[in-house]
Amino acid sequence: MKFFVIGDEDTVMGFRLAGVEGEIVRTPEEAQNSLDRAFRTEGVGVILMTERTAQSVREELDRIAGKAELPLIVEIPDGRGPMEGRRTVKEMIRQAVGVSL
Protein backbone atom coordinates (compact mmCIF):
# COMPACT_ATOMS: atom_id res chain seq x y z
CA MET A 1 0.00 0.00 0.00
CA LYS A 2 1.40 3.37 -1.04
CA PHE A 3 1.01 6.87 0.36
CA PHE A 4 0.39 9.90 -1.86
CA VAL A 5 0.60 13.51 -0.66
CA ILE A 6 -1.24 16.52 -2.09
CA GLY A 7 -0.49 20.04 -0.93
CA ASP A 8 1.84 23.00 -0.93
CA GLU A 9 5.41 22.84 -2.19
CA ASP A 10 7.13 22.59 1.20
CA THR A 11 4.90 19.75 2.42
CA VAL A 12 5.13 17.73 -0.79
CA MET A 13 8.90 18.20 -1.06
CA GLY A 14 9.35 17.10 2.56
CA PHE A 15 7.39 13.92 1.97
CA ARG A 16 9.29 13.26 -1.26
CA LEU A 17 12.50 13.26 0.78
CA ALA A 18 10.94 10.41 2.75
CA GLY A 19 10.09 8.53 -0.46
CA VAL A 20 6.40 9.46 -0.67
CA GLU A 21 5.07 10.45 -4.09
CA GLY A 22 2.89 13.50 -4.38
CA GLU A 23 1.78 16.55 -6.27
CA ILE A 24 2.17 20.23 -5.54
CA VAL A 25 -1.10 22.12 -6.03
CA ARG A 26 -1.83 25.83 -5.97
CA THR A 27 -5.51 26.05 -6.97
CA PRO A 28 -8.70 24.17 -6.14
CA GLU A 29 -8.78 22.88 -9.73
CA GLU A 30 -5.26 21.47 -9.41
CA ALA A 31 -6.22 19.91 -6.06
CA GLN A 32 -9.29 18.27 -7.61
CA ASN A 33 -7.30 16.91 -10.56
CA SER A 34 -4.58 15.58 -8.24
CA LEU A 35 -7.17 13.92 -6.02
CA ASP A 36 -8.76 12.26 -9.06
CA ARG A 37 -5.33 10.99 -10.23
CA ALA A 38 -4.50 9.67 -6.76
CA PHE A 39 -7.77 7.70 -6.69
CA ARG A 40 -6.95 6.18 -10.09
CA THR A 41 -3.36 5.27 -9.20
CA GLU A 42 -3.07 1.58 -8.43
CA GLY A 43 -1.69 0.76 -5.00
CA VAL A 44 -2.45 4.11 -3.33
CA GLY A 45 -3.99 3.30 0.04
CA VAL A 46 -3.58 6.61 1.88
CA ILE A 47 -3.85 10.12 0.49
CA LEU A 48 -2.28 12.75 2.71
CA MET A 49 -3.74 16.18 1.96
CA THR A 50 -2.86 19.41 3.71
CA GLU A 51 -5.75 20.97 5.59
CA ARG A 52 -5.70 24.15 3.52
CA THR A 53 -5.74 22.16 0.28
CA ALA A 54 -8.53 19.94 1.60
CA GLN A 55 -10.53 23.04 2.53
CA SER A 56 -10.35 24.18 -1.11
CA VAL A 57 -12.08 20.95 -2.25
CA ARG A 58 -14.23 20.35 0.85
CA GLU A 59 -17.43 19.75 -1.14
CA GLU A 60 -15.78 16.96 -3.14
CA LEU A 61 -14.20 15.41 -0.02
CA ASP A 62 -17.58 15.41 1.73
CA ARG A 63 -19.16 13.78 -1.33
CA ILE A 64 -16.66 10.91 -1.47
CA ALA A 65 -16.34 10.43 2.29
CA GLY A 66 -17.41 6.93 3.23
CA LYS A 67 -18.07 5.79 -0.34
CA ALA A 68 -14.80 3.95 -0.86
CA GLU A 69 -12.84 1.90 1.62
CA LEU A 70 -9.55 2.89 0.01
CA PRO A 71 -7.79 5.13 -0.37
CA LEU A 72 -8.14 6.70 3.03
CA ILE A 73 -7.85 10.51 2.97
CA VAL A 74 -5.98 12.00 5.92
CA GLU A 75 -5.82 15.76 6.39
CA ILE A 76 -2.53 17.00 7.78
CA PRO A 77 -1.25 20.45 8.80
CA ASP A 78 1.09 22.20 6.42
CA GLY A 79 4.24 24.14 7.34
CA ARG A 80 2.14 26.95 8.83
CA GLY A 81 0.67 24.55 11.40
CA PRO A 82 -2.91 23.44 12.01
CA MET A 83 -5.71 25.66 10.78
CA GLU A 84 -7.62 27.65 13.36
CA GLY A 85 -10.01 25.43 15.28
CA ARG A 86 -8.45 22.15 14.10
CA ARG A 87 -7.13 19.62 16.55
CA THR A 88 -3.49 18.64 16.43
CA VAL A 89 -2.44 15.07 15.67
CA LYS A 90 -1.36 14.76 19.29
CA GLU A 91 -4.84 15.76 20.49
CA MET A 92 -6.50 13.28 18.12
CA ILE A 93 -4.31 10.44 19.38
CA ARG A 94 -5.00 11.37 22.99
CA GLN A 95 -8.75 11.30 22.32
CA ALA A 96 -8.66 8.05 20.34
CA VAL A 97 -6.27 6.11 22.57
CA GLY A 98 -6.67 7.89 25.87
CA VAL A 99 -2.91 8.30 26.27
CA SER A 100 -1.02 11.56 26.30
CA LEU A 101 2.19 11.54 24.29
PAKOL-165162 format. One record per atom (N, C-alpha, C, CB): residue number from 1; chain; atom name; x, y, z. Coordinates in nm, 4 decimals. Last residue first. Glycine has a CB too. Example, Ala and Ser with C-alpha at 12.3 -4.5 7.8 and 13.67 -1.06 7.14 Angstrom:
2
ZAFI     i   ch   at         xx         yy         zz
ZAFI     2    A    N     1.2850    -0.2250     0.7080
ZAFI     2    A   CA     1.3670    -0.1060     0.7140
ZAFI     2    A    C     1.2900     0.0030     0.7870
ZAFI     2    A   CB     1.4084    -0.0598     0.5725
ZAFI     1    A    N     1.3190    -0.5690     0.7800
ZAFI     1    A   CA     1.2300    -0.4500     0.7800
ZAFI     1    A    C     1.3200    -0.3300     0.7800
ZAFI     1    A   CB     1.1308    -0.4473     0.9046
//
This chain:
101
ZAFI     i   ch   at         xx         yy         zz
ZAFI   101    A    N     0.0836     1.1778     2.4765
ZAFI   101    A   CA     0.2195     1.1541     2.4291
ZAFI   101    A    C     0.3142     1.2577     2.4815
ZAFI   101    A   CB     0.2241     1.1522     2.2788
ZAFI   100    A    N    -0.1695     1.0341     2.6689
ZAFI   100    A   CA    -0.1015     1.1560     2.6300
ZAFI   100    A    C     0.0419     1.1253     2.5900
ZAFI   100    A   CB    -0.1051     1.2584     2.7435
ZAFI    99    A    N    -0.4259     0.8189     2.5748
ZAFI    99    A   CA    -0.2908     0.8304     2.6272
ZAFI    99    A    C    -0.2306     0.9613     2.5785
ZAFI    99    A   CB    -0.2034     0.7094     2.5842
ZAFI    98    A    N    -0.6557     0.7586     2.4453
ZAFI    98    A   CA    -0.6666     0.7889     2.5872
ZAFI    98    A    C    -0.5309     0.8012     2.6547
ZAFI    98    A   CB    -0.7481     0.6831     2.6561
ZAFI    97    A    N    -0.6935     0.7165     2.1802
ZAFI    97    A   CA    -0.6275     0.6111     2.2572
ZAFI    97    A    C    -0.6407     0.6329     2.4075
ZAFI    97    A   CB    -0.4808     0.6033     2.2193
ZAFI    96    A    N    -0.8390     0.9394     2.0851
ZAFI    96    A   CA    -0.8656     0.8048     2.0339
ZAFI    96    A    C    -0.8131     0.6951     2.1255
ZAFI    96    A   CB    -0.8045     0.7892     1.8971
ZAFI    95    A    N    -0.7321     1.1602     2.2273
ZAFI    95    A   CA    -0.8749     1.1304     2.2321
ZAFI    95    A    C    -0.9042     0.9867     2.1911
ZAFI    95    A   CB    -0.9514     1.2260     2.1425
ZAFI    94    A    N    -0.4604     1.1409     2.1577
ZAFI    94    A   CA    -0.4998     1.1372     2.2989
ZAFI    94    A    C    -0.6472     1.1032     2.3118
ZAFI    94    A   CB    -0.4701     1.2719     2.3676
ZAFI    93    A    N    -0.4793     1.1704     1.8814
ZAFI    93    A   CA    -0.4307     1.0436     1.9379
ZAFI    93    A    C    -0.4740     1.0306     2.0836
ZAFI    93    A   CB    -0.2764     1.0341     1.9268
ZAFI    92    A    N    -0.5677     1.4353     1.8673
ZAFI    92    A   CA    -0.6500     1.3276     1.8123
ZAFI    92    A    C    -0.6087     1.1924     1.8682
ZAFI    92    A   CB    -0.6406     1.3259     1.6600
ZAFI    91    A    N    -0.3531     1.5727     1.9834
ZAFI    91    A   CA    -0.4841     1.5757     2.0487
ZAFI    91    A    C    -0.5751     1.4647     1.9975
ZAFI    91    A   CB    -0.5506     1.7112     2.0272
ZAFI    90    A    N    -0.1545     1.5187     1.7903
ZAFI    90    A   CA    -0.1357     1.4765     1.9291
ZAFI    90    A    C    -0.2693     1.4720     2.0036
ZAFI    90    A   CB    -0.0381     1.5712     2.0010
ZAFI    89    A    N    -0.2541     1.6529     1.5717
ZAFI    89    A   CA    -0.2440     1.5070     1.5669
ZAFI    89    A    C    -0.2307     1.4523     1.7081
ZAFI    89    A   CB    -0.1238     1.4624     1.4798
ZAFI    88    A    N    -0.4799     1.9129     1.6850
ZAFI    88    A   CA    -0.3488     1.8643     1.6430
ZAFI    88    A    C    -0.3517     1.7116     1.6394
ZAFI    88    A   CB    -0.2365     1.9158     1.7387
ZAFI    87    A    N    -0.7909     2.0307     1.5533
ZAFI    87    A   CA    -0.7128     1.9617     1.6555
ZAFI    87    A    C    -0.5786     1.9196     1.5983
ZAFI    87    A   CB    -0.7891     1.8393     1.7095
ZAFI    86    A    N    -0.8720     2.3560     1.4387
ZAFI    86    A   CA    -0.8454     2.2151     1.4099
ZAFI    86    A    C    -0.7634     2.1546     1.5231
ZAFI    86    A   CB    -0.7715     2.1991     1.2743
ZAFI    85    A    N    -0.8901     2.6280     1.4878
ZAFI    85    A   CA    -1.0009     2.5428     1.5285
ZAFI    85    A    C    -0.9818     2.3947     1.5020
ZAFI    85    A   CB    -1.1223     2.5871     1.4608
ZAFI    84    A    N    -0.6882     2.7191     1.2189
ZAFI    84    A   CA    -0.7619     2.7649     1.3363
ZAFI    84    A    C    -0.8800     2.6724     1.3646
ZAFI    84    A   CB    -0.8108     2.9095     1.3164
ZAFI    83    A    N    -0.4795     2.4544     1.1014
ZAFI    83    A   CA    -0.5711     2.5658     1.0784
ZAFI    83    A    C    -0.6440     2.5975     1.2084
ZAFI    83    A   CB    -0.6724     2.5329     0.9646
ZAFI    82    A    N    -0.1486     2.3760     1.2173
ZAFI    82    A   CA    -0.2905     2.3439     1.2007
ZAFI    82    A    C    -0.3734     2.4697     1.1767
ZAFI    82    A   CB    -0.3431     2.2694     1.3237
ZAFI    81    A    N     0.1322     2.5129     1.0223
ZAFI    81    A   CA     0.0670     2.4546     1.1397
ZAFI    81    A    C    -0.0801     2.4292     1.1148
ZAFI    81    A   CB     0.0838     2.5454     1.2601
ZAFI    80    A    N     0.2644     2.5841     0.7988
ZAFI    80    A   CA     0.2144     2.6946     0.8828
ZAFI    80    A    C     0.1438     2.6443     1.0081
ZAFI    80    A   CB     0.1190     2.7827     0.8026
ZAFI    79    A    N     0.3139     2.3504     0.6626
ZAFI    79    A   CA     0.4239     2.4136     0.7340
ZAFI    79    A    C     0.3824     2.5291     0.8230
ZAFI    79    A   CB     0.5242     2.4614     0.6372
ZAFI    78    A    N    -0.0037     2.1866     0.7273
ZAFI    78    A   CA     0.1095     2.2198     0.6415
ZAFI    78    A    C     0.2167     2.2887     0.7262
ZAFI    78    A   CB     0.0650     2.3109     0.5224
ZAFI    77    A    N    -0.1649     1.9039     0.8830
ZAFI    77    A   CA    -0.1251     2.0450     0.8804
ZAFI    77    A    C    -0.0118     2.0665     0.7807
ZAFI    77    A   CB    -0.0822     2.0921     1.0209
ZAFI    76    A    N    -0.3671     1.6708     0.6934
ZAFI    76    A   CA    -0.2526     1.7001     0.7782
ZAFI    76    A    C    -0.2233     1.8501     0.7753
ZAFI    76    A   CB    -0.1289     1.6191     0.7329
ZAFI    75    A    N    -0.6191     1.4354     0.6459
ZAFI    75    A   CA    -0.5825     1.5760     0.6386
ZAFI    75    A    C    -0.4727     1.6042     0.7407
ZAFI    75    A   CB    -0.7058     1.6670     0.6631
ZAFI    74    A    N    -0.6367     1.1471     0.4619
ZAFI    74    A   CA    -0.5977     1.2004     0.5923
ZAFI    74    A    C    -0.5552     1.3448     0.5731
ZAFI    74    A   CB    -0.4827     1.1159     0.6570
ZAFI    73    A    N    -0.8338     0.9132     0.3095
ZAFI    73    A   CA    -0.7850     1.0508     0.2974
ZAFI    73    A    C    -0.7610     1.1049     0.4375
ZAFI    73    A   CB    -0.8864     1.1412     0.2186
ZAFI    72    A    N    -0.7768     0.5896     0.1873
ZAFI    72    A   CA    -0.8144     0.6697     0.3026
ZAFI    72    A    C    -0.7561     0.8089     0.2832
ZAFI    72    A   CB    -0.7648     0.6051     0.4363
ZAFI    71    A    N    -0.8778     0.4695    -0.1351
ZAFI    71    A   CA    -0.7791     0.5127    -0.0368
ZAFI    71    A    C    -0.8421     0.5955     0.0752
ZAFI    71    A   CB    -0.6696     0.5930    -0.1049
ZAFI    70    A    N    -1.0897     0.2393     0.0280
ZAFI    70    A   CA    -0.9552     0.2886     0.0015
ZAFI    70    A    C    -0.9585     0.3729    -0.1245
ZAFI    70    A   CB    -0.8539     0.1717    -0.0125
ZAFI    69    A    N    -1.3661     0.2316     0.0492
ZAFI    69    A   CA    -1.2836     0.1902     0.1619
ZAFI    69    A    C    -1.1421     0.2432     0.1479
ZAFI    69    A   CB    -1.2818     0.0382     0.1739
ZAFI    68    A    N    -1.5820     0.4946    -0.0504
ZAFI    68    A   CA    -1.4800     0.3951    -0.0864
ZAFI    68    A    C    -1.3989     0.3590     0.0373
ZAFI    68    A   CB    -1.3867     0.4487    -0.1992
ZAFI    67    A    N    -1.7635     0.6565     0.0826
ZAFI    67    A   CA    -1.8071     0.5792    -0.0337
ZAFI    67    A    C    -1.7094     0.4689    -0.0689
ZAFI    67    A   CB    -1.8258     0.6700    -0.1527
ZAFI    66    A    N    -1.6648     0.8129     0.2893
ZAFI    66    A   CA    -1.7407     0.6932     0.3230
ZAFI    66    A    C    -1.7860     0.6095     0.2050
ZAFI    66    A   CB    -1.8580     0.7315     0.4007
ZAFI    65    A    N    -1.6583     1.0990     0.0955
ZAFI    65    A   CA    -1.6341     1.0426     0.2289
ZAFI    65    A    C    -1.7250     0.9226     0.2541
ZAFI    65    A   CB    -1.6564     1.1497     0.3378
ZAFI    64    A    N    -1.7263     1.2241    -0.1357
ZAFI    64    A   CA    -1.6660     1.0913    -0.1468
ZAFI    64    A    C    -1.6417     1.0240    -0.0120
ZAFI    64    A   CB    -1.5361     1.1011    -0.2211
ZAFI    63    A    N    -1.8392     1.4650    -0.0428
ZAFI    63    A   CA    -1.9157     1.3784    -0.1335
ZAFI    63    A    C    -1.8590     1.2370    -0.1362
ZAFI    63    A   CB    -1.9163     1.4368    -0.2751
ZAFI    62    A    N    -1.6362     1.5816     0.1033
ZAFI    62    A   CA    -1.7583     1.5408     0.1733
ZAFI    62    A    C    -1.8399     1.4441     0.0883
ZAFI    62    A   CB    -1.8432     1.6636     0.2095
ZAFI    61    A    N    -1.4604     1.6344    -0.1089
ZAFI    61    A   CA    -1.4201     1.5411    -0.0023
ZAFI    61    A    C    -1.5421     1.4915     0.0750
ZAFI    61    A   CB    -1.3201     1.6089     0.0944
ZAFI    60    A    N    -1.6114     1.8245    -0.2524
ZAFI    60    A   CA    -1.5780     1.6960    -0.3143
ZAFI    60    A    C    -1.5388     1.5928    -0.2078
ZAFI    60    A   CB    -1.4631     1.7136    -0.4162
ZAFI    59    A    N    -1.6176     2.0316    -0.0617
ZAFI    59    A   CA    -1.7426     1.9752    -0.1135
ZAFI    59    A    C    -1.7188     1.8373    -0.1751
ZAFI    59    A   CB    -1.8051     2.0698    -0.2180
ZAFI    58    A    N    -1.3418     2.0942    -0.0229
ZAFI    58    A   CA    -1.4235     2.0348     0.0845
ZAFI    58    A    C    -1.5496     1.9693     0.0316
ZAFI    58    A   CB    -1.4610     2.1405     0.1866
ZAFI    57    A    N    -1.1248     2.1937    -0.1547
ZAFI    57    A   CA    -1.2081     2.0947    -0.2251
ZAFI    57    A    C    -1.3009     2.0229    -0.1268
ZAFI    57    A   CB    -1.1191     1.9915    -0.2995
ZAFI    56    A    N    -1.0025     2.3641     0.0219
ZAFI    56    A   CA    -1.0352     2.4176    -0.1107
ZAFI    56    A    C    -1.1215     2.3218    -0.1930
ZAFI    56    A   CB    -0.9073     2.4488    -0.1867
ZAFI    55    A    N    -0.9475     2.2035     0.2378
ZAFI    55    A   CA    -1.0529     2.3037     0.2532
ZAFI    55    A    C    -1.0967     2.3562     0.1167
ZAFI    55    A   CB    -1.0047     2.4201     0.3424
ZAFI    54    A    N    -0.7265     2.0661     0.1419
ZAFI    54    A   CA    -0.8531     1.9943     0.1602
ZAFI    54    A    C    -0.9702     2.0919     0.1713
ZAFI    54    A   CB    -0.8468     1.9050     0.2856
ZAFI    53    A    N    -0.5385     2.2709     0.1589
ZAFI    53    A   CA    -0.5740     2.2158     0.0279
ZAFI    53    A    C    -0.7083     2.1442     0.0369
ZAFI    53    A   CB    -0.4640     2.1190    -0.0232
ZAFI    52    A    N    -0.5321     2.3009     0.4363
ZAFI    52    A   CA    -0.5704     2.4148     0.3523
ZAFI    52    A    C    -0.6087     2.3688     0.2113
ZAFI    52    A   CB    -0.4554     2.5172     0.3451
ZAFI    51    A    N    -0.4448     2.0452     0.5191
ZAFI    51    A   CA    -0.5755     2.0972     0.5595
ZAFI    51    A    C    -0.6222     2.2097     0.4693
ZAFI    51    A   CB    -0.5707     2.1455     0.7027
ZAFI    50    A    N    -0.2959     1.8338     0.2711
ZAFI    50    A   CA    -0.2860     1.9408     0.3705
ZAFI    50    A    C    -0.4253     1.9977     0.3973
ZAFI    50    A   CB    -0.1889     2.0530     0.3224
ZAFI    49    A    N    -0.3404     1.4891     0.2571
ZAFI    49    A   CA    -0.3736     1.6176     0.1960
ZAFI    49    A    C    -0.3658     1.7253     0.3026
ZAFI    49    A   CB    -0.5149     1.6146     0.1304
ZAFI    48    A    N    -0.2531     1.1712     0.1724
ZAFI    48    A   CA    -0.2282     1.2755     0.2709
ZAFI    48    A    C    -0.2525     1.4085     0.2013
ZAFI    48    A   CB    -0.0825     1.2666     0.3304
ZAFI    47    A    N    -0.4127     0.8801     0.1072
ZAFI    47    A   CA    -0.3850     1.0116     0.0486
ZAFI    47    A    C    -0.3698     1.1099     0.1636
ZAFI    47    A   CB    -0.4991     1.0568    -0.0511
ZAFI    46    A    N    -0.3388     0.5449     0.1003
ZAFI    46    A   CA    -0.3578     0.6606     0.1875
ZAFI    46    A    C    -0.3197     0.7865     0.1111
ZAFI    46    A   CB    -0.2735     0.6474     0.3179
ZAFI    45    A    N    -0.3076     0.3649    -0.1047
ZAFI    45    A   CA    -0.3987     0.3299     0.0038
ZAFI    45    A    C    -0.4296     0.4453     0.0969
ZAFI    45    A   CB    -0.3417     0.2177     0.0826
ZAFI    44    A    N    -0.2358     0.3021    -0.4304
ZAFI    44    A   CA    -0.2447     0.4108    -0.3329
ZAFI    44    A    C    -0.3507     0.3751    -0.2298
ZAFI    44    A   CB    -0.2779     0.5467    -0.4024
ZAFI    43    A    N    -0.2535     0.0963    -0.6165
ZAFI    43    A   CA    -0.1687     0.0762    -0.5004
ZAFI    43    A    C    -0.1737     0.1874    -0.3976
ZAFI    43    A   CB    -0.0306     0.0587    -0.5444
ZAFI    42    A    N    -0.3038     0.2888    -0.9071
ZAFI    42    A   CA    -0.3065     0.1581    -0.8434
ZAFI    42    A    C    -0.2095     0.1525    -0.7258
ZAFI    42    A   CB    -0.2730     0.0489    -0.9449
ZAFI    41    A    N    -0.4685     0.5881    -0.9228
ZAFI    41    A   CA    -0.3360     0.5271    -0.9200
ZAFI    41    A    C    -0.3403     0.3970    -0.8412
ZAFI    41    A   CB    -0.2327     0.6236    -0.8591
ZAFI    40    A    N    -0.7127     0.7097    -0.8965
ZAFI    40    A   CA    -0.6952     0.6182    -1.0091
ZAFI    40    A    C    -0.5609     0.5458    -1.0074
ZAFI    40    A   CB    -0.7095     0.6937    -1.1383
ZAFI    39    A    N    -0.6769     0.8759    -0.6790
ZAFI    39    A   CA    -0.7769     0.7701    -0.6694
ZAFI    39    A    C    -0.7599     0.6665    -0.7805
ZAFI    39    A   CB    -0.9173     0.8297    -0.6747
ZAFI    38    A    N    -0.4889     1.0524    -0.7888
ZAFI    38    A   CA    -0.4496     0.9667    -0.6764
ZAFI    38    A    C    -0.5478     0.8502    -0.6611
ZAFI    38    A   CB    -0.4429     1.0487    -0.5451
ZAFI    37    A    N    -0.6456     1.1844    -0.9802
ZAFI    37    A   CA    -0.5332     1.0994    -1.0227
ZAFI    37    A    C    -0.4921     1.0030    -0.9112
ZAFI    37    A   CB    -0.4125     1.1865    -1.0643
ZAFI    36    A    N    -0.8241     1.3232    -0.8087
ZAFI    36    A   CA    -0.8758     1.2258    -0.9063
ZAFI    36    A    C    -0.7654     1.1300    -0.9512
ZAFI    36    A   CB    -0.9359     1.2986    -1.0290
ZAFI    35    A    N    -0.6383     1.4881    -0.6782
ZAFI    35    A   CA    -0.7171     1.3917    -0.6016
ZAFI    35    A    C    -0.7730     1.2834    -0.6933
ZAFI    35    A   CB    -0.8316     1.4627    -0.5267
ZAFI    34    A    N    -0.5548     1.6431    -0.8942
ZAFI    34    A   CA    -0.4584     1.5583    -0.8244
ZAFI    34    A    C    -0.5297     1.4510    -0.7430
ZAFI    34    A   CB    -0.3685     1.6428    -0.7333
ZAFI    33    A    N    -0.7929     1.7785    -0.9563
ZAFI    33    A   CA    -0.7303     1.6908    -1.0561
ZAFI    33    A    C    -0.6316     1.5945    -0.9907
ZAFI    33    A   CB    -0.6586     1.7744    -1.1634
ZAFI    32    A    N    -0.8283     1.9225    -0.7151
ZAFI    32    A   CA    -0.9292     1.8270    -0.7607
ZAFI    32    A    C    -0.8694     1.7282    -0.8599
ZAFI    32    A   CB    -1.0477     1.9003    -0.8242
ZAFI    31    A    N    -0.5988     2.0841    -0.7168
ZAFI    31    A   CA    -0.6215     1.9911    -0.6059
ZAFI    31    A    C    -0.7212     1.8832    -0.6471
ZAFI    31    A   CB    -0.6727     2.0665    -0.4808
ZAFI    30    A    N    -0.6412     2.2367    -0.9465
ZAFI    30    A   CA    -0.5258     2.1469    -0.9411
ZAFI    30    A    C    -0.5444     2.0427    -0.8313
ZAFI    30    A   CB    -0.3961     2.2267    -0.9177
ZAFI    29    A    N    -0.8687     2.3739    -0.8546
ZAFI    29    A   CA    -0.8781     2.2878    -0.9731
ZAFI    29    A    C    -0.7617     2.1888    -0.9765
ZAFI    29    A   CB    -0.8797     2.3731    -1.1024
ZAFI    28    A    N    -0.7719     2.5243    -0.6371
ZAFI    28    A   CA    -0.8698     2.4172    -0.6139
ZAFI    28    A    C    -0.8819     2.3215    -0.7331
ZAFI    28    A   CB    -1.0063     2.4777    -0.5834
ZAFI    27    A    N    -0.4121     2.5621    -0.6775
ZAFI    27    A   CA    -0.5506     2.6055    -0.6967
ZAFI    27    A    C    -0.6453     2.4912    -0.6629
ZAFI    27    A   CB    -0.5739     2.6541    -0.8420
ZAFI    26    A    N    -0.1710     2.4420    -0.6345
ZAFI    26    A   CA    -0.1830     2.5827    -0.5974
ZAFI    26    A    C    -0.3260     2.6346    -0.6073
ZAFI    26    A   CB    -0.0932     2.6662    -0.6846
ZAFI    25    A    N     0.0075     2.1465    -0.5460
ZAFI    25    A   CA    -0.1096     2.2122    -0.6031
ZAFI    25    A    C    -0.1184     2.3549    -0.5504
ZAFI    25    A   CB    -0.2390     2.1335    -0.5702
ZAFI    24    A    N     0.2301     1.8872    -0.6044
ZAFI    24    A   CA     0.2169     2.0231    -0.5537
ZAFI    24    A    C     0.0973     2.0862    -0.6244
ZAFI    24    A   CB     0.3487     2.1069    -0.5765
ZAFI    23    A    N     0.1926     1.5463    -0.5312
ZAFI    23    A   CA     0.1777     1.6550    -0.6273
ZAFI    23    A    C     0.1595     1.7869    -0.5553
ZAFI    23    A   CB     0.0595     1.6289    -0.7209
ZAFI    22    A    N     0.3924     1.2507    -0.4592
ZAFI    22    A   CA     0.2893     1.3502    -0.4379
ZAFI    22    A    C     0.2877     1.4556    -0.5451
ZAFI    22    A   CB     0.3068     1.4144    -0.3054
ZAFI    21    A    N     0.5441     0.9711    -0.2888
ZAFI    21    A   CA     0.5075     1.0451    -0.4092
ZAFI    21    A    C     0.4003     1.1473    -0.3767
ZAFI    21    A   CB     0.4589     0.9497    -0.5196
ZAFI    20    A    N     0.7839     0.9465    -0.0391
ZAFI    20    A   CA     0.6401     0.9461    -0.0669
ZAFI    20    A    C     0.6136     1.0301    -0.1919
ZAFI    20    A   CB     0.5588     1.0009     0.0553
ZAFI    19    A    N     1.0461     0.9562     0.0507
ZAFI    19    A   CA     1.0089     0.8533    -0.0459
ZAFI    19    A    C     0.8616     0.8455    -0.0798
ZAFI    19    A   CB     1.0514     0.7234     0.0043
ZAFI    18    A    N     1.1178     1.1655     0.2029
ZAFI    18    A   CA     1.0941     1.0407     0.2754
ZAFI    18    A    C     1.0477     0.9288     0.1813
ZAFI    18    A   CB     0.9902     1.0628     0.3857
ZAFI    17    A    N     1.1217     1.3631     0.0170
ZAFI    17    A   CA     1.2499     1.3257     0.0781
ZAFI    17    A    C     1.2388     1.1951     0.1556
ZAFI    17    A   CB     1.2992     1.4370     0.1708
ZAFI    16    A    N     0.8488     1.3889    -0.0203
ZAFI    16    A   CA     0.9290     1.3265    -0.1260
ZAFI    16    A    C     1.0654     1.2838    -0.0730
ZAFI    16    A   CB     0.9464     1.4229    -0.2444
ZAFI    15    A    N     0.7791     1.5314     0.2069
ZAFI    15    A   CA     0.7385     1.3917     0.1969
ZAFI    15    A    C     0.8155     1.3188     0.0875
ZAFI    15    A   CB     0.5891     1.3820     0.1704
ZAFI    14    A    N     0.8939     1.7793     0.1343
ZAFI    14    A   CA     0.9348     1.7096     0.2565
ZAFI    14    A    C     0.8996     1.5623     0.2519
ZAFI    14    A   CB     0.8703     1.7737     0.3778
ZAFI    13    A    N     0.7462     1.8431    -0.0948
ZAFI    13    A   CA     0.8904     1.8196    -0.1061
ZAFI    13    A    C     0.9430     1.7458     0.0175
ZAFI    13    A   CB     0.9658     1.9534    -0.1245
ZAFI    12    A    N     0.4905     1.8797     0.0193
ZAFI    12    A   CA     0.5129     1.7731    -0.0787
ZAFI    12    A    C     0.6617     1.7408    -0.0903
ZAFI    12    A   CB     0.4564     1.8134    -0.2163
ZAFI    11    A    N     0.5402     2.1024     0.1891
ZAFI    11    A   CA     0.4904     1.9750     0.2420
ZAFI    11    A    C     0.5207     1.8605     0.1467
ZAFI    11    A   CB     0.3397     1.9830     0.2678
ZAFI    10    A    N     0.6287     2.3020     0.0080
ZAFI    10    A   CA     0.7125     2.2586     0.1202
ZAFI    10    A    C     0.6702     2.1223     0.1745
ZAFI    10    A   CB     0.7076     2.3619     0.2320
ZAFI     9    A    N     0.4079     2.3277    -0.1773
ZAFI     9    A   CA     0.5407     2.2838    -0.2194
ZAFI     9    A    C     0.6250     2.2308    -0.1039
ZAFI     9    A   CB     0.6131     2.3976    -0.2865
ZAFI     8    A    N     0.0924     2.1931    -0.0561
ZAFI     8    A   CA     0.1840     2.3003    -0.0928
ZAFI     8    A    C     0.3240     2.2447    -0.1193
ZAFI     8    A   CB     0.1888     2.4070     0.0178
ZAFI     7    A    N    -0.0525     1.8810    -0.1714
ZAFI     7    A   CA    -0.0489     2.0037    -0.0928
ZAFI     7    A    C     0.0483     2.1063    -0.1465
ZAFI     7    A   CB    -0.0140     1.9723     0.0480
ZAFI     6    A    N    -0.0766     1.5410    -0.1266
ZAFI     6    A   CA    -0.1240     1.6523    -0.2088
ZAFI     6    A    C    -0.1204     1.7773    -0.1220
ZAFI     6    A   CB    -0.2690     1.6257    -0.2656
ZAFI     5    A    N     0.0843     1.2237    -0.1345
ZAFI     5    A   CA     0.0602     1.3508    -0.0660
ZAFI     5    A    C     0.0213     1.4583    -0.1665
ZAFI     5    A   CB     0.1848     1.3945     0.0136
ZAFI     4    A    N     0.0311     0.8850    -0.0851
ZAFI     4    A   CA     0.0387     0.9897    -0.1863
ZAFI     4    A    C     0.0027     1.1198    -0.1166
ZAFI     4    A   CB    -0.0567     0.9607    -0.3092
ZAFI     3    A    N     0.1497     0.5563    -0.0065
ZAFI     3    A   CA     0.1005     0.6869     0.0360
ZAFI     3    A    C     0.1156     0.7828    -0.0815
ZAFI     3    A   CB     0.1775     0.7391     0.1626
ZAFI     2    A    N     0.0597     0.2171    -0.0917
ZAFI     2    A   CA     0.1402     0.3369    -0.1045
ZAFI     2    A    C     0.0681     0.4585    -0.0469
ZAFI     2    A   CB     0.1756     0.3608    -0.2502
ZAFI     1    A    N     0.0847    -0.1167     0.0000
ZAFI     1    A   CA     0.0000     0.0000     0.0000
ZAFI     1    A    C     0.0897     0.1236     0.0000
ZAFI     1    A   CB    -0.0966    -0.0005     0.1220
//
